[in-house]
Amino acid sequence: MKKSYITSLVLTGLISITSCTDLAENVLDEASATGLTDKQAADGNIAPVYARLPDIFLHTNYFALQEISTDEAILPYRGGTDWGDNGIYVAMHQHTHTSTDPNLRNTWNLLTQSISRSISALSTLPTINDQNAKTYIAEARGMRAYYNMLLLDLFGLVFVKENPQAISDIRRGEQAFEYIKSEFLAAEPDLLQTVGPGRLTKAAVWGLLARLHLNAAVYRDRYATQFTFKPEDMDKVIEYTDKIISSGQYQLSRDYFSIFNDNNHDNKELIFAVDQRAELNGHNRMAYFSLSGDQFPLPAFPAANGTDGPAITPDYYQTWVTAYSGDPTVDPRFYKQNMIIPADSCIAASDFSMNRGILRGQQYGLLRPAGAFIRCGNNYRIGRLTNVTRNRPTLPVNFTERVDFTVPGSDYNTGYRVLKYEFSKKSSSGRNLGDADISIVRLADVYLMRAEAKLRKSNDAAGALADVNAVRAARTATTPAPALSTINLDLLYRERGFELYWEMVRRTDMIRFGKYEGTWTEKTNSDPKKRIFPIPQNAIDGASNLPGYLKQNEGY
């Protein structure tokens, strides 16, 4: 008898993880869903495989692990009232996090649940007589490999099993790397090339294989004093990135910030992304997370505002200043001015658009002193913003370079903020309906991975420089960033920081480039054991009936 997931909200209350380590999950039997066609059964089995991706990429899950642990993002205890959260964001940034961190636990649970759903789909789809079943099997297998790849990167292990009722085999190091590689290779032949970016395609697997091989030295020997990048791995990076680039299916976007617009699903730079369209499951909060509580991007919704979350560190900001002799605005990836208005004026709702990128200094926007926007007839008044929502109407929303964990450095105005992903025009609260798809693999990253492989394999500086400058030159909607005249690994690392900031690759990059044990704002911990996170304590406790099965990572 076939088993099938029912794609409805009712399912949410029926699914349960019985253990974080045996990856068991209750699956509805087809008998409870009479009348399903084979197509409905097939669709109902593949949908849950992708369903938790938006939750994994939530701002307090994967983002926190990949960005707040690095020099790109810092989240202080704002004003002594917001984002204290028992110190977990301070600890994450300072590399003093523990195995009870709830963001680590949530990310672990979501990844293991997604592996479980992939295994369940793989056990059922072969029994369904639908023309899409073969493709769905490949997608489920590839997604299982992807979720395991995230587990390997974050926690240093993978779970391997085929039978949903079996106990998973745990692998680390070389064995884990080889398992993920073999699964991607097995899935690739039956994947389509026309269903992205929200579903796994051949090009998506090529991009993930390139990333896997690029980080292979780390995954094989996590605590190495110096990583050994094998030429054969770099050859594979070049091979898979060549496939994507030569396919001609993807294009570097002329407008950098359009890659992150609320209608970016059809942007040709995206190869693989978290599908966040509101008509599906859109709820990414990447837009509101960093903004001030007095920045309101949507005239139609006076409750949609920021939350005074993380800022960039002065250390990261200074990489831009150094690169451009004090004026980073010459790089269109740094900032896009959309509000070209007098300091105090009125504007039609249709003409109002937030500035994008890294926001500095005094901020202007819609004025809402008493819960409603000030109107000028049919238009809206724009002016200098103050912290009205924080009951501090004399404190300007004036973002400063300084941000740290001191009382002055944690105030509401400290730290330059990031508005990279656009607010959804349908978001009534700022916390819902984030339509912008979140990039997992995009073409610029593919060029930069190829450039890095060229440098690491044979010091092909000319080839690497051509790839980096191709990305820079493509942003022609405004004046593109000036071409680089030279390239080396340090400059390439800096370039990845400029192109991919806040896209949840920074921690992985810092480890690979040997930067993660460095010192930056409020962080001095140099313990290489922090290159992976602790396995959540509740997972270890859940496996206590299997002595020795799930061992805590070193250093925790």
Secondary structure, DSSP 8 states (H G I E B T S, - for coil): --B----SGGGGGT--BS-TTT--B---BGGGSTT--HHHHHHHHHHHHHHTHHHHTSTTTHHIIIIITSSS-B---BTTTBS-GGGHHHHHHHT---TT-HHHHHHHHHHHHHHHHHHHHHHHGGG---TTHHHHHHHHHHHHHHHHHHHHHHHS-EEE-SSTTS--EEE-HHHHHHHHHHHHHHHGGG--SSS-SSS--HHHHHHHHHHHHHTHHHHHSTT-SS----HHHHHHHHHHHHHHHHH------SSGGGGGSTTGGG-TTEEEEE---TTTT----TTTSSS-TT----TT-TT-------B--HHHHHHHHHHTTT-GGGSTTTEE------SSEEE-GGG----EEEE-EE-EEE--TTSS--EETTEEEEEE-EETTTTEEEEE-EEBS---SSTGGGSTTBS-EEE-S---TT-SSSSS---S-EEEEEHHHHHHHHHHHHHHHH--HHHHHHHHHHHHHH-TTS------S---HHHHHHHHHHHHTTSS-HHHHHHHTT-TTS-BTTB----GGGGS----HHHHHHTTTSTTSS---TT-
